[in-house]
Amino acid sequence: MNTLDYDLSKKTSVINELGIHARPAAMIAKLAMKAQSDVWLCKNGDRVDASSIIDILSIACLKGADVTLQIENPEDINILNKIINLFEKGFEELA
């Protein structure tokens, strides 16, 4: 059994009014591309590549949507935390 010190997935919610549109998707993808391994964005059973703006937009994350971010490599925990921080700050779109 392999025990990790890190949780490789974190749940969050979309709090900004416009949901995940092109600008927030680009912010997520930019961070995900810096990861050593794949980063996934999951919503309602769908899992998409978080480094792809088109994939992110394809799962239509509206305000209030619950999502999970997953990483495959524990060394990418800082990337995961930075993406979660974007969600928690409403992608800096909160009025």
C-alpha positions as CSV (number, residue, x, y, z in Angstrom):
1,M,0.0,0.0,0.0
2,N,1.4,3.4,-1.1
3,T,0.7,6.1,1.4
4,L,1.1,9.7,0.3
5,D,1.4,12.8,2.4
6,Y,-0.6,14.7,-0.2
7,D,-4.2,14.5,-1.2
8,L,-4.1,14.4,-5.0
9,S,-7.5,15.8,-5.5
10,K,-9.4,18.8,-4.0
11,K,-13.0,19.8,-4.3
12,T,-14.1,23.4,-4.8
13,S,-17.1,25.4,-6.2
14,V,-17.4,28.0,-8.9
15,I,-18.3,31.3,-7.1
16,N,-17.9,33.9,-9.8
17,E,-21.1,35.2,-11.5
18,L,-20.1,34.2,-15.1
19,G,-18.8,30.8,-14.2
20,I,-15.8,29.3,-16.1
21,H,-15.7,31.2,-19.4
22,A,-12.7,31.8,-21.6
23,R,-10.6,34.0,-19.3
24,P,-10.8,31.7,-16.2
25,A,-10.3,28.6,-18.4
26,A,-7.1,30.2,-19.8
27,M,-5.9,30.9,-16.2
28,I,-6.5,27.3,-15.2
29,A,-4.9,25.9,-18.4
30,K,-1.8,28.2,-18.0
31,L,-1.2,26.8,-14.5
32,A,-2.0,23.2,-15.5
33,M,0.6,23.3,-18.3
34,K,3.3,24.0,-15.7
35,A,2.6,20.6,-14.0
36,Q,5.0,17.7,-14.5
37,S,2.0,15.3,-15.0
38,D,-1.6,15.6,-16.0
39,V,-4.0,17.8,-14.2
40,W,-7.7,17.0,-14.5
41,L,-10.9,19.0,-13.9
42,C,-13.9,16.9,-13.0
43,K,-17.6,17.8,-12.8
44,N,-20.6,15.4,-12.6
45,G,-18.6,12.4,-13.7
46,D,-16.9,14.2,-16.6
47,R,-13.1,14.5,-16.4
48,V,-11.2,16.8,-18.8
49,D,-7.7,17.9,-19.3
50,A,-7.2,21.1,-17.3
51,S,-4.4,22.2,-19.6
52,S,-6.9,22.5,-22.5
53,I,-9.1,25.6,-22.6
54,I,-11.5,23.9,-25.0
55,D,-11.8,20.9,-22.7
56,I,-12.5,23.1,-19.7
57,L,-15.2,25.0,-21.5
58,S,-16.8,21.8,-22.7
59,I,-18.0,20.8,-19.2
60,A,-19.9,24.1,-18.7
61,C,-19.0,25.1,-15.2
62,L,-21.6,27.7,-14.2
63,K,-21.8,29.6,-10.9
64,G,-22.5,27.2,-8.1
65,A,-21.0,24.1,-9.9
66,D,-19.0,21.8,-7.7
67,V,-15.8,20.6,-9.3
68,T,-12.8,18.5,-8.3
69,L,-9.2,19.1,-9.4
70,Q,-6.9,16.1,-9.6
71,I,-3.2,15.7,-10.1
72,E,-1.3,12.5,-10.9
73,N,2.1,13.5,-9.4
74,P,2.5,14.6,-5.8
75,E,5.2,17.0,-6.9
76,D,2.4,19.1,-8.6
77,I,0.7,19.8,-5.3
78,N,1.6,23.5,-5.6
79,I,0.0,23.7,-9.0
80,L,-3.2,22.1,-7.6
81,N,-3.2,24.6,-4.7
82,K,-2.7,27.6,-7.1
83,I,-5.7,26.5,-9.2
84,I,-7.9,26.0,-6.2
85,N,-6.9,29.5,-5.1
86,L,-8.1,30.9,-8.4
87,F,-11.5,29.3,-7.7
88,E,-11.6,30.6,-4.2
89,K,-10.9,34.1,-5.3
90,G,-13.6,33.9,-8.0
91,F,-10.9,34.4,-10.7
92,E,-10.7,38.0,-9.4
93,E,-14.1,38.7,-11.0
94,L,-16.1,39.2,-7.8
95,A,-17.7,42.6,-7.5
